């Protein structure tokens, strides 16, 4: 950035960078406590779908996430909202 750009542009760029970093990218949500992906609320919203659709992948959060994404049309409303909230 040049010194001629308004300070607001720098603030917006910094905010966008922090936001994207906090989200951890679209394909890799951040890891949380207990080594699981997603917040406890997100895990709860998708736990039944994971058990029903992705039983063979349980214990591997990345594989469960991929399985749930592959079965988007079959997800419960609450689990679908979790993926939508992450832009997936």
mmCIF file of the C-alpha atoms, coordinates in Angstrom:
data_MODEL
# 
_entry.id   MODEL 
# 
loop_
_atom_site.group_PDB 
_atom_site.id 
_atom_site.type_symbol 
_atom_site.label_atom_id 
_atom_site.label_alt_id 
_atom_site.label_comp_id 
_atom_site.label_asym_id 
_atom_site.label_entity_id 
_atom_site.label_seq_id 
_atom_site.pdbx_PDB_ins_code 
_atom_site.Cartn_x 
_atom_site.Cartn_y 
_atom_site.Cartn_z 
_atom_site.occupancy 
_atom_site.B_iso_or_equiv 
_atom_site.pdbx_formal_charge 
_atom_site.auth_seq_id 
_atom_site.auth_comp_id 
_atom_site.auth_asym_id 
_atom_site.auth_atom_id 
_atom_site.pdbx_PDB_model_num 
ATOM 1  C CA . UNK A 1 1  ? 0.000   0.000   0.000  1.00 0.00 ? 1  UNK A CA 1 
ATOM 2  C CA . UNK A 1 2  ? 1.181   3.475   -0.692 1.00 0.00 ? 2  UNK A CA 1 
ATOM 3  C CA . UNK A 1 3  ? 1.245   6.237   1.894  1.00 0.00 ? 3  UNK A CA 1 
ATOM 4  C CA . UNK A 1 4  ? -1.184  8.150   -0.306 1.00 0.00 ? 4  UNK A CA 1 
ATOM 5  C CA . UNK A 1 5  ? -4.074  5.765   0.301  1.00 0.00 ? 5  UNK A CA 1 
ATOM 6  C CA . UNK A 1 6  ? -6.632  6.867   2.883  1.00 0.00 ? 6  UNK A CA 1 
ATOM 7  C CA . UNK A 1 7  ? -6.338  5.316   6.365  1.00 0.00 ? 7  UNK A CA 1 
ATOM 8  C CA . UNK A 1 8  ? -9.838  3.807   5.998  1.00 0.00 ? 8  UNK A CA 1 
ATOM 9  C CA . UNK A 1 9  ? -8.589  1.507   3.225  1.00 0.00 ? 9  UNK A CA 1 
ATOM 10 C CA . UNK A 1 10 ? -5.907  0.168   5.520  1.00 0.00 ? 10 UNK A CA 1 
ATOM 11 C CA . UNK A 1 11 ? -8.444  -0.410  8.291  1.00 0.00 ? 11 UNK A CA 1 
ATOM 12 C CA . UNK A 1 12 ? -10.764 -2.293  5.944  1.00 0.00 ? 12 UNK A CA 1 
ATOM 13 C CA . UNK A 1 13 ? -7.904  -4.419  4.640  1.00 0.00 ? 13 UNK A CA 1 
ATOM 14 C CA . UNK A 1 14 ? -6.789  -5.210  8.185  1.00 0.00 ? 14 UNK A CA 1 
ATOM 15 C CA . UNK A 1 15 ? -10.359 -6.088  9.199  1.00 0.00 ? 15 UNK A CA 1 
ATOM 16 C CA . UNK A 1 16 ? -10.790 -8.338  6.151  1.00 0.00 ? 16 UNK A CA 1 
ATOM 17 C CA . UNK A 1 17 ? -7.478  -10.077 6.885  1.00 0.00 ? 17 UNK A CA 1 
ATOM 18 C CA . UNK A 1 18 ? -8.406  -10.672 10.519 1.00 0.00 ? 18 UNK A CA 1 
ATOM 19 C CA . UNK A 1 19 ? -11.851 -11.950 9.558  1.00 0.00 ? 19 UNK A CA 1 
ATOM 20 C CA . UNK A 1 20 ? -10.485 -14.399 6.995  1.00 0.00 ? 20 UNK A CA 1 
ATOM 21 C CA . UNK A 1 21 ? -7.824  -15.570 9.426  1.00 0.00 ? 21 UNK A CA 1 
ATOM 22 C CA . UNK A 1 22 ? -10.437 -16.111 12.132 1.00 0.00 ? 22 UNK A CA 1 
ATOM 23 C CA . UNK A 1 23 ? -12.580 -18.182 9.799  1.00 0.00 ? 23 UNK A CA 1 
ATOM 24 C CA . UNK A 1 24 ? -9.581  -20.287 8.908  1.00 0.00 ? 24 UNK A CA 1 
ATOM 25 C CA . UNK A 1 25 ? -10.468 -20.421 5.234  1.00 0.00 ? 25 UNK A CA 1 
ATOM 26 C CA . UNK A 1 26 ? -13.485 -22.040 3.651  1.00 0.00 ? 26 UNK A CA 1 
ATOM 27 C CA . UNK A 1 27 ? -12.186 -25.565 3.556  1.00 0.00 ? 27 UNK A CA 1 
ATOM 28 C CA . UNK A 1 28 ? -10.483 -25.666 6.949  1.00 0.00 ? 28 UNK A CA 1 
ATOM 29 C CA . UNK A 1 29 ? -12.629 -24.386 9.799  1.00 0.00 ? 29 UNK A CA 1 
ATOM 30 C CA . UNK A 1 30 ? -10.640 -23.658 12.936 1.00 0.00 ? 30 UNK A CA 1 
ATOM 31 C CA . UNK A 1 31 ? -9.924  -26.427 15.405 1.00 0.00 ? 31 UNK A CA 1 
ATOM 32 C CA . UNK A 1 32 ? -11.327 -25.921 18.873 1.00 0.00 ? 32 UNK A CA 1 
ATOM 33 C CA . UNK A 1 33 ? -11.005 -27.520 22.292 1.00 0.00 ? 33 UNK A CA 1 
ATOM 34 C CA . UNK A 1 34 ? -10.838 -31.315 22.490 1.00 0.00 ? 34 UNK A CA 1 
ATOM 35 C CA . UNK A 1 35 ? -9.290  -31.407 19.013 1.00 0.00 ? 35 UNK A CA 1 
ATOM 36 C CA . UNK A 1 36 ? -12.640 -31.149 17.235 1.00 0.00 ? 36 UNK A CA 1 
ATOM 37 C CA . UNK A 1 37 ? -13.633 -28.780 14.463 1.00 0.00 ? 37 UNK A CA 1 
ATOM 38 C CA . UNK A 1 38 ? -16.371 -26.261 15.066 1.00 0.00 ? 38 UNK A CA 1 
ATOM 39 C CA . UNK A 1 39 ? -17.870 -24.815 18.194 1.00 0.00 ? 39 UNK A CA 1 
ATOM 40 C CA . UNK A 1 40 ? -19.743 -27.056 20.629 1.00 0.00 ? 40 UNK A CA 1 
ATOM 41 C CA . UNK A 1 41 ? -22.993 -25.619 19.220 1.00 0.00 ? 41 UNK A CA 1 
ATOM 42 C CA . UNK A 1 42 ? -21.953 -26.451 15.649 1.00 0.00 ? 42 UNK A CA 1 
ATOM 43 C CA . UNK A 1 43 ? -20.920 -29.947 16.663 1.00 0.00 ? 43 UNK A CA 1 
ATOM 44 C CA . UNK A 1 44 ? -24.280 -30.448 18.381 1.00 0.00 ? 44 UNK A CA 1 
ATOM 45 C CA . UNK A 1 45 ? -26.153 -29.199 15.297 1.00 0.00 ? 45 UNK A CA 1 
ATOM 46 C CA . UNK A 1 46 ? -24.414 -31.768 13.087 1.00 0.00 ? 46 UNK A CA 1 
ATOM 47 C CA . UNK A 1 47 ? -23.856 -34.707 15.446 1.00 0.00 ? 47 UNK A CA 1 
ATOM 48 C CA . UNK A 1 48 ? -26.975 -36.662 14.430 1.00 0.00 ? 48 UNK A CA 1 
ATOM 49 C CA . UNK A 1 49 ? -26.261 -36.117 10.740 1.00 0.00 ? 49 UNK A CA 1 
ATOM 50 C CA . UNK A 1 50 ? -22.655 -37.246 11.252 1.00 0.00 ? 50 UNK A CA 1 
ATOM 51 C CA . UNK A 1 51 ? -23.805 -40.403 13.062 1.00 0.00 ? 51 UNK A CA 1 
ATOM 52 C CA . UNK A 1 52 ? -26.449 -41.131 10.437 1.00 0.00 ? 52 UNK A CA 1 
ATOM 53 C CA . UNK A 1 53 ? -24.545 -40.290 7.255  1.00 0.00 ? 53 UNK A CA 1 
ATOM 54 C CA . UNK A 1 54 ? -20.849 -40.547 8.138  1.00 0.00 ? 54 UNK A CA 1 
ATOM 55 C CA . UNK A 1 55 ? -20.561 -43.289 10.754 1.00 0.00 ? 55 UNK A CA 1 
ATOM 56 C CA . UNK A 1 56 ? -17.452 -44.784 9.107  1.00 0.00 ? 56 UNK A CA 1 
ATOM 57 C CA . UNK A 1 57 ? -15.642 -41.434 9.385  1.00 0.00 ? 57 UNK A CA 1 
ATOM 58 C CA . UNK A 1 58 ? -16.400 -40.667 13.049 1.00 0.00 ? 58 UNK A CA 1 
ATOM 59 C CA . UNK A 1 59 ? -13.220 -39.775 14.886 1.00 0.00 ? 59 UNK A CA 1 
ATOM 60 C CA . UNK A 1 60 ? -11.725 -38.026 11.840 1.00 0.00 ? 60 UNK A CA 1 
ATOM 61 C CA . UNK A 1 61 ? -13.180 -34.510 11.816 1.00 0.00 ? 61 UNK A CA 1 
ATOM 62 C CA . UNK A 1 62 ? -11.845 -33.654 8.362  1.00 0.00 ? 62 UNK A CA 1 
ATOM 63 C CA . UNK A 1 63 ? -13.398 -36.790 6.867  1.00 0.00 ? 63 UNK A CA 1 
ATOM 64 C CA . UNK A 1 64 ? -16.701 -36.145 8.650  1.00 0.00 ? 64 UNK A CA 1 
ATOM 65 C CA . UNK A 1 65 ? -16.752 -32.589 7.313  1.00 0.00 ? 65 UNK A CA 1 
ATOM 66 C CA . UNK A 1 66 ? -16.133 -33.870 3.772  1.00 0.00 ? 66 UNK A CA 1 
ATOM 67 C CA . UNK A 1 67 ? -18.811 -36.526 4.173  1.00 0.00 ? 67 UNK A CA 1 
ATOM 68 C CA . UNK A 1 68 ? -21.354 -34.009 5.455  1.00 0.00 ? 68 UNK A CA 1 
ATOM 69 C CA . UNK A 1 69 ? -20.550 -31.670 2.557  1.00 0.00 ? 69 UNK A CA 1 
ATOM 70 C CA . UNK A 1 70 ? -20.988 -34.558 0.110  1.00 0.00 ? 70 UNK A CA 1 
ATOM 71 C CA . UNK A 1 71 ? -24.417 -35.211 1.651  1.00 0.00 ? 71 UNK A CA 1 
ATOM 72 C CA . UNK A 1 72 ? -25.601 -31.585 1.779  1.00 0.00 ? 72 UNK A CA 1 
ATOM 73 C CA . UNK A 1 73 ? -29.030 -32.438 0.364  1.00 0.00 ? 73 UNK A CA 1 
ATOM 74 C CA . UNK A 1 74 ? -29.641 -34.870 3.241  1.00 0.00 ? 74 UNK A CA 1 
ATOM 75 C CA . UNK A 1 75 ? -28.531 -32.627 6.126  1.00 0.00 ? 75 UNK A CA 1 
ATOM 76 C CA . UNK A 1 76 ? -30.865 -31.415 8.846  1.00 0.00 ? 76 UNK A CA 1 
ATOM 77 C CA . UNK A 1 77 ? -31.768 -27.741 8.754  1.00 0.00 ? 77 UNK A CA 1 
ATOM 78 C CA . UNK A 1 78 ? -29.563 -26.967 11.779 1.00 0.00 ? 78 UNK A CA 1 
ATOM 79 C CA . UNK A 1 79 ? -26.489 -28.642 10.294 1.00 0.00 ? 79 UNK A CA 1 
ATOM 80 C CA . UNK A 1 80 ? -27.105 -27.032 6.909  1.00 0.00 ? 80 UNK A CA 1 
ATOM 81 C CA . UNK A 1 81 ? -27.091 -23.631 8.625  1.00 0.00 ? 81 UNK A CA 1 
ATOM 82 C CA . UNK A 1 82 ? -23.678 -24.383 10.136 1.00 0.00 ? 82 UNK A CA 1 
ATOM 83 C CA . UNK A 1 83 ? -22.189 -24.942 6.678  1.00 0.00 ? 83 UNK A CA 1 
ATOM 84 C CA . UNK A 1 84 ? -23.964 -21.874 5.287  1.00 0.00 ? 84 UNK A CA 1 
ATOM 85 C CA . UNK A 1 85 ? -22.587 -19.723 8.135  1.00 0.00 ? 85 UNK A CA 1 
ATOM 86 C CA . UNK A 1 86 ? -19.057 -20.670 7.025  1.00 0.00 ? 86 UNK A CA 1 
ATOM 87 C CA . UNK A 1 87 ? -19.769 -19.921 3.373  1.00 0.00 ? 87 UNK A CA 1 
ATOM 88 C CA . UNK A 1 88 ? -19.769 -23.580 2.421  1.00 0.00 ? 88 UNK A CA 1 
# 
